[in-house]
Amino acid sequence: MEGAELLVVRGFLKSLHRFKPILMLEVSPRWSKDFGYQPAELLTTLQEAGYDRFDEVAENGRLTKIRGFERLTESDSVDVVCSIASKHDARLSRARAARH
């Protein structure tokens, strides 16, 4: 269900800590509002679980580092790859390569 990302993440925090998977989420203030939270709460929850790298997926498939969700307006949505730099950077390095 769109907007329930925070509830889902909270529901499997033990598994996040144990397995540390790369996550891909679609984040939208409009959808999260329906569930009573702001996207920044999702970011904070993931940071508390050890996630320290958040990348927006561009139309060309490249990843661009983002720091927070404050810039999102209610009509925006963004695909975000959430990862742990020390564990996942090598796997994601091609998607982060600079365009030539």
C-alpha positions in Angstrom: 0.0 0.0 0.0 1.4 3.3 -1.0 2.5 5.3 2.0 2.9 2.4 4.4 6.7 2.2 4.0 7.4 3.4 7.6 5.0 0.8 9.0 6.6 -1.9 6.9 10.2 -0.9 7.9 9.2 -0.8 11.6 7.7 -4.3 11.2 10.9 -5.9 10.0 13.5 -3.9 12.0 15.0 -7.1 13.5 15.5 -8.5 10.0 17.0 -5.2 8.7 19.5 -5.4 11.6 20.3 -9.0 10.9 20.4 -9.2 7.1 21.1 -5.6 6.1 19.5 -5.8 2.6 19.6 -3.0 0.1 16.1 -1.4 0.0 14.3 0.4 -2.7 11.4 2.5 -1.7 9.1 5.0 -3.4 8.7 8.0 -1.0 5.9 10.6 -1.3 4.8 13.1 1.3 1.2 12.8 0.0 1.1 9.1 0.6 2.9 9.1 3.9 0.5 11.8 5.2 -2.3 9.2 4.8 -0.5 7.1 7.4 0.3 9.9 9.8 4.0 10.5 9.2 6.5 12.6 7.2 9.1 11.0 4.9 11.9 12.3 7.2 10.6 9.9 9.9 11.3 7.0 7.5 14.8 8.3 6.9 15.5 8.6 10.6 14.2 5.1 11.3 16.4 3.7 8.6 19.4 5.6 9.9 18.8 4.1 13.3 18.8 0.7 11.7 22.3 1.4 10.3 21.4 2.7 6.8 23.7 5.6 5.9 23.4 6.0 2.2 20.2 7.2 0.4 20.2 7.6 -3.4 17.6 8.9 -5.7 17.1 6.8 -8.8 17.2 9.1 -11.9 15.3 8.4 -15.1 18.5 7.0 -16.7 18.9 4.5 -13.8 21.8 6.3 -12.2 21.9 6.9 -8.5 22.4 10.3 -7.0 23.0 10.8 -3.3 20.3 12.6 -1.3 20.6 13.9 2.2 16.9 14.1 3.2 13.4 14.3 2.0 12.7 17.9 3.0 12.8 19.1 -0.6 9.8 16.9 -1.5 6.6 18.7 -2.1 3.3 16.9 -1.5 2.9 16.2 -5.2 6.4 14.6 -5.5 7.4 11.1 -5.2 11.0 9.7 -5.5 12.4 6.3 -5.8 15.1 5.8 -3.2 17.8 3.1 -2.8 18.7 2.8 0.9 22.0 1.1 1.7 24.8 0.8 4.1 28.0 2.2 2.6 30.5 -0.2 4.1 28.4 -3.2 3.0 26.8 -2.2 -0.3 29.0 0.5 -2.1 30.8 -2.0 -4.2 27.6 -3.5 -5.5 26.1 -0.1 -6.3 29.2 1.5 -7.7 28.2 1.1 -11.4 24.8 2.7 -10.8 26.6 5.7 -9.2 29.1 6.1 -12.0 29.4 9.6 -13.5 27.7 10.0 -16.8 30.1 10.7 -19.7 
